[in-house]
Amino acid sequence: METTTSALGVLTESTSFIWDKFTDMAGDLLATPLFLIPVGIFVVGAAIGLVKRIIG
């Protein structure tokens, strides 16, 4: 039982670490207008590709 609790603690800690790094990266991207243009183009392209796969 103790190893399960320990594993769950490690999983929670690592998930929290990854989420913190992701939010830091997202904050940096949103703060820099130069990065917003390619990210916006990527998001629009991904949305178009997803719609094409769903429809087609």
N, C-alpha and C positions, 0 to 999 in steps of 0.2 A: 504494500500500500504506500509505503514511503517513497519508493521509486516512482510511482505514478504521480504523486504530489510534486516530487522534485522535477519530473519531466514536464508536468503542466506549468510549473513555475518558470522553467527554462523557456518553454514555448511562449508563454505570456511575455517574458522579458525580451525575447528576440523579436516577437511581433511588434512590441512597443518601440523597440529600437528602429526597426525597418520603417514603421509608420512615421516616427520622428524625422528620419532622414528623408522620406518621401515628401513630407510637408515642408521641410527646409528647402528641398530642391524646387518644389512647386512655388514657394514664396520667392525664390530667386528668379525663376522663370517669369513670374507675373510682375516682378519689380523691374525687369529689363525689357523695354519695348522691342529691342532688336531680336530677342528670342521669341517674342509673341508671334511674329509673322510666320516663321517656319512651323512653329507648333500649331498655329491656326490652320495653315495649309494642310498639315498632316491630319489634323482632326477632321477637317472637311473631306479630305480624300478618304479617310477611314470610314466616315459616315456614308459617303457615296458608294464605296465598295461594299459595305454591309447591306445597304438598300438593294444594290444590284444582285447580291447573292440571295437575298430574301425573295425578290421579285422574279429573278431569272432562274 
